[in-house]
Amino acid sequence: MRSCAGNFLFWSVEKRVETKDYISILNPKQQRAAQMLADPDFTGTITDLCAEIGVARSTYYKWLDNEEFRHYTGSLIDKYAESEY
């Protein structure tokens, strides 16, 4: 069962570029958050995610305004979804 973290955002599929392009833009905590959100085995809440990576919930929600963060997370979700087939 997916947690609420799996429903964390909606992102535009427009202008999506390769995952590797975002790695240089995002900081390590943003990268870790995106990886956790995309991981189907992660069943925690946003609060759990923030505690594990060491950021405030308000920081996480600011990241959702960051187009690169949304696209990177979306590309990781796509990668996980493709590997399940």
N, C-alpha and C positions, 0 to 999 in steps of 0.2 A: 504494500500500500504506500502510495506517495504521500508525503507530508505537505503541509501548506507551503513549504519552501519550493516545492515543484511548481507551484502556481504563482511564483514570485513576480512575474512581469510579463508584459507583452512587448515584443520587439518587432521592428520592421524587417522584412526580409530584403528590402531594397538596399542596394549598395553593400551587401555583405561581402567581405573579402576573406581571404584565407586566415585561419586561426593564427598562424605564425606572425602576421602583421600586427596583431593586438598585443602580443607578448611584450614587445618593446615599449608599448604605450602605457600599459597597466602596471601598477606596482604589485609586488609579490602578494600582498594581502588581497587585492582585487582578483588576482589570478586564482588564488586558493579558494576564495569565495565562489567564483564562477565554477571551478572544478567541483566543489562540494554540491552546489546547486544542480549541476548537470548529472551528478552521480546518482543512478537509480537506487543505490544502496543507502544513500543518505536519507534518513527518515526523521531528522530533527526539525526543529522550528527555526525561524529566523533568529530568535534569541540564542538558541544553541549554536548556530553557525557563527554569529557574532562573538560569542564567548570563546569559541574554539580558535578563531583567527585573531582575537584580541582587538576588536573595534566596537564602538558604540553602535547601537541600532540606528541612530540618526545618521551615522557615517554610511552605513549600508544603504539607507534610503536615499542619500545624496548620490551614491554610486549609480542608482537606478536612473538618474538624470543624465548619466554619462553614456553617450551613444556607443562608444567603443566597448564599455563594460557590457552593455546589453547585447551587442553583436557577438562579442567573444563568448558570452554565456550561451547565446543561441546556437553558435556554431558548435560548441561542446555538446549541447543537448542533441543537436542533429547527429553528431558523431556517435554518441551513445545509442541513439535510436537506430541508426544504420547498423550498428554492430549487433543489435538484438535479432536481426533477421537472419 
